[in-house]
Amino acid sequence: MGFPSRASEFPNDNAAISSGAIWICASVTGAAKVELSPFEPVPSQPFVFWFEEEEPYLDGPVDIDLAPDSGKLSVHVPLEPAVAEPDAPEPAVAEPDVPEPAVAEPELPPAFAHFEAALVSALLAQGATRSAALLPRLLRLEPLPADALGKNVELTLQSRGYLDGNARYSQKFRELCGAWGAVLRGASQDFAACGTTTLDRFGAELLAALLAVPTTRADDLRRELRKAGVAAFGVLAAA
């Protein structure tokens, strides 16, 4: 709907939007006077639009009719039946997350657990808590976290053949550790795979490397392991 303004602008040069006075100057030095605009005012009634349906869809020409008496403008639009929109699927309801039950680690065989505990205790007695925390990973041949070992310990393990230059287990250590691990787990009785290195010697030399002490200290560490029940071909507590 629209209502033409009856107020005049100055200067006023657009009669289509204003029915007020037009100010003109008859001459440069003459007095200003008012002249009415020849524009005929539009009736003040609002424009009325109506449709045959609530939701129009144009399909063809539009007929426009202006009733002169009422000033109402009627627009007739041919309609096409509305097509119902398909119902939107209901949003899926997210089901609450149910935590998966924790999987308990398999219990270690007594002989393997005893050997591991004896080595951990020996490291803790020397104050090597960092190496003690990593010892189970070494015996299980699990990957070591980055920067898990102190630099001195890492270099000692590399120089004595436990790790390669990329801080990964050497093939020699994998074979020896795997062979003794199989024996302690009861999966094998093939001591020949362990070579000439007895269990107490294997544990003592590994301790010396993790403590970064000379290999000559291995004999002292070996005696401590034997006191803890680690023998040449097994552990006494599990015999």
C-alpha positions as CSV (number, residue, x, y, z in Angstrom):
1,M,0.0,0.0,0.0
2,G,1.2,3.6,-0.6
3,F,0.1,7.2,0.2
4,P,1.4,10.0,-1.9
5,S,2.9,12.8,0.1
6,R,1.2,16.1,0.4
7,A,4.3,17.9,1.6
8,S,6.4,19.6,-1.0
9,E,10.1,19.4,-1.4
10,F,12.3,22.3,-2.2
11,P,13.1,22.2,-5.0
12,N,10.2,20.0,-6.1
13,D,10.6,18.5,-9.5
14,N,8.8,15.1,-9.2
15,A,5.0,15.3,-9.1
16,A,4.7,11.5,-9.1
17,I,5.7,11.4,-5.4
18,S,4.3,14.7,-4.1
19,S,1.0,16.5,-4.5
20,G,2.2,19.6,-2.6
21,A,3.1,23.0,-4.0
22,I,5.8,23.5,-6.6
23,W,8.0,26.4,-6.0
24,I,9.3,28.2,-9.0
25,C,11.1,31.4,-9.7
26,A,9.5,33.5,-12.6
27,S,12.6,35.6,-13.1
28,V,15.9,36.0,-11.5
29,T,14.9,39.0,-9.5
30,G,11.2,38.3,-9.2
31,A,9.3,37.2,-6.1
32,A,8.6,33.5,-5.5
33,K,5.1,32.4,-5.9
34,V,3.2,29.1,-5.5
35,E,1.5,27.2,-8.4
36,L,-0.5,24.1,-7.8
37,S,0.6,21.0,-9.4
38,P,-1.6,19.6,-12.2
39,F,-1.1,16.2,-10.7
40,E,-4.4,14.6,-9.5
41,P,-4.0,13.1,-6.1
42,V,-4.5,9.4,-5.8
43,P,-7.2,8.3,-3.3
44,S,-5.9,7.7,0.1
45,Q,-7.4,4.2,0.4
46,P,-4.9,1.4,0.7
47,F,-4.3,-1.0,-2.2
48,V,-6.0,-4.3,-1.6
49,F,-4.7,-7.6,-3.0
50,W,-6.6,-10.8,-2.7
51,F,-6.0,-14.3,-3.9
52,E,-8.3,-17.3,-4.5
53,E,-6.2,-19.6,-2.3
54,E,-4.0,-19.2,0.7
55,E,-0.9,-20.4,-1.2
56,P,-0.9,-19.0,-4.8
57,Y,1.0,-20.6,-7.6
58,L,1.2,-18.5,-10.8
59,D,0.3,-20.3,-14.0
60,G,-0.9,-17.9,-16.7
61,P,-1.7,-14.2,-17.1
62,V,-2.8,-12.0,-14.2
63,D,-6.1,-10.0,-14.4
64,I,-6.0,-6.6,-12.6
65,D,-9.3,-4.6,-12.0
66,L,-9.6,-1.2,-10.4
67,A,-13.0,-0.3,-8.9
68,P,-13.3,3.5,-9.5
69,D,-15.9,4.0,-6.7
70,S,-14.0,2.3,-3.9
71,G,-10.5,2.8,-5.2
72,K,-9.8,-0.9,-4.4
73,L,-7.4,-2.7,-6.7
74,S,-8.2,-6.4,-7.2
75,V,-5.7,-8.9,-8.7
76,H,-7.0,-12.2,-9.9
77,V,-4.3,-14.9,-10.2
78,P,-5.1,-18.3,-11.8
79,L,-3.9,-20.9,-9.3
80,E,-2.5,-24.3,-9.5
81,P,-3.2,-26.8,-6.7
82,A,-0.4,-26.8,-4.2
83,V,1.8,-29.9,-4.2
84,A,2.2,-31.2,-0.6
85,E,5.8,-31.2,0.4
86,P,7.0,-34.6,1.6
87,D,7.3,-34.8,5.4
88,A,10.8,-34.3,6.6
89,P,12.2,-37.4,8.2
90,E,12.3,-37.2,12.0
91,P,15.8,-36.6,13.3
92,A,17.5,-39.6,14.5
93,V,17.8,-39.9,18.2
94,A,21.4,-40.4,19.2
95,E,21.7,-43.3,21.6
96,P,23.8,-42.7,24.6
97,D,27.4,-44.0,24.4
98,V,27.8,-47.1,26.4
99,P,31.4,-47.6,27.5
100,E,32.9,-50.9,26.4
101,P,33.8,-53.1,29.2
102,A,37.5,-53.0,30.0
103,V,39.4,-56.0,28.7
104,A,41.6,-57.4,31.5
105,E,45.1,-58.2,30.5
106,P,45.9,-61.9,30.5
107,E,47.6,-63.0,33.7
108,L,51.3,-63.7,33.3
109,P,52.6,-67.2,34.0
110,P,54.2,-67.4,37.5
111,A,57.7,-68.0,36.2
112,F,57.6,-65.0,33.8
113,A,56.0,-62.7,36.4
114,H,58.6,-63.7,39.0
115,F,61.5,-63.0,36.7
116,E,60.1,-59.7,35.7
117,A,59.5,-58.7,39.3
118,A,63.0,-59.6,40.3
119,L,64.5,-57.4,37.6
120,V,62.2,-54.5,38.5
121,S,63.1,-54.8,42.2
122,A,66.8,-54.7,41.3
123,L,66.4,-51.5,39.3
124,L,64.4,-49.8,42.0
125,A,67.0,-50.7,44.6
126,Q,69.5,-48.8,42.5
127,G,67.1,-45.8,42.1
128,A,66.6,-46.4,38.3
129,T,62.8,-45.8,38.4
130,R,62.7,-44.8,34.8
131,S,64.3,-48.0,33.6
132,A,62.2,-50.0,36.0
133,A,59.0,-48.6,34.5
134,L,60.1,-49.6,31.0
135,L,61.5,-53.1,31.8
136,P,58.2,-54.9,31.2
137,R,58.0,-53.4,27.7
138,L,61.5,-54.7,27.0
139,L,60.7,-58.2,28.2
140,R,57.5,-58.3,26.1
141,L,59.4,-56.7,23.1
142,E,56.8,-53.9,23.0
143,P,57.6,-50.7,21.2
144,L,59.3,-48.1,23.4
145,P,57.8,-44.6,23.6
146,A,59.8,-41.8,22.1
147,D,62.4,-40.4,24.5
148,A,61.4,-43.0,27.0
149,L,65.0,-43.8,27.9
150,G,67.6,-41.5,29.2
151,K,70.3,-40.6,26.6
152,N,73.0,-42.4,28.5
153,V,70.9,-45.6,28.9
154,E,69.9,-45.5,25.3
155,L,73.5,-45.2,24.1
156,T,74.5,-48.1,26.4
157,L,71.7,-50.3,25.1
158,Q,72.8,-49.6,21.5
159,S,76.5,-50.1,22.2
160,R,75.8,-53.5,23.8
161,G,73.5,-54.8,21.0
162,Y,70.1,-54.5,22.6
163,L,68.9,-51.6,20.3
164,D,69.8,-50.6,16.8
165,G,70.6,-47.0,15.7
166,N,66.9,-46.2,15.4
167,A,66.2,-47.2,19.0
168,R,64.5,-50.4,17.9
169,Y,65.2,-53.9,19.3
170,S,68.1,-55.6,17.6
171,Q,67.5,-59.0,16.0
172,K,69.9,-60.6,18.5
173,F,68.0,-59.3,21.5
174,R,64.6,-60.3,19.9
175,E,65.8,-63.9,19.5
176,L,67.3,-64.2,23.0
177,C,64.5,-62.4,24.8
178,G,61.8,-64.3,22.8
179,A,63.5,-67.7,23.5
180,W,63.7,-67.1,27.3
181,G,60.2,-65.6,27.3
182,A,58.8,-68.7,25.7
183,V,60.5,-70.9,28.3
184,L,59.2,-68.8,31.2
185,R,55.7,-68.8,29.8
186,G,55.7,-72.6,29.4
187,A,55.3,-72.4,25.7
188,S,58.7,-74.0,24.9
189,Q,61.2,-76.3,26.6
190,D,63.9,-75.7,23.9
191,F,66.8,-74.3,25.8
192,A,69.0,-74.6,22.8
193,A,67.2,-71.5,21.4
194,C,68.6,-69.5,24.4
195,G,72.2,-70.3,23.3
196,T,74.9,-70.2,25.9
197,T,73.3,-67.4,27.9
198,T,71.7,-68.6,31.1
199,L,68.6,-66.9,32.5
200,D,70.4,-65.3,35.4
201,R,73.2,-64.1,33.0
202,F,70.7,-62.7,30.6
203,G,68.9,-60.8,33.3
204,A,72.1,-59.5,34.9
205,E,73.6,-58.2,31.7
206,L,70.3,-56.5,30.8
207,L,70.2,-54.8,34.2
208,A,73.8,-53.6,33.8
209,A,72.8,-52.0,30.4
210,L,69.7,-50.3,31.9
211,L,71.8,-49.0,34.8
212,A,74.4,-47.8,32.3
213,V,77.2,-49.4,34.4
214,P,80.2,-51.4,33.2
215,T,79.6,-55.0,32.2
216,T,81.9,-56.1,35.0
217,R,79.0,-55.2,37.4
218,A,76.9,-57.9,35.8
219,D,78.4,-60.6,38.2
220,D,77.3,-58.6,41.3
221,L,73.8,-58.1,39.7
222,R,73.7,-61.8,38.9
223,R,74.2,-62.8,42.5
224,E,71.4,-60.5,43.5
225,L,69.1,-62.1,41.0
226,R,70.0,-65.6,42.3
227,K,69.1,-64.5,45.8
228,A,65.7,-63.5,44.4
229,G,65.2,-67.0,43.0
230,V,66.4,-66.5,39.4
231,A,68.5,-69.5,38.4
232,A,70.3,-70.6,35.3
233,F,67.4,-72.3,33.6
234,G,64.4,-70.9,35.4
235,V,63.1,-69.4,38.6
236,L,63.2,-71.3,41.9
237,A,59.9,-69.9,43.1
238,A,58.0,-71.4,40.2
239,A,59.9,-74.7,40.0
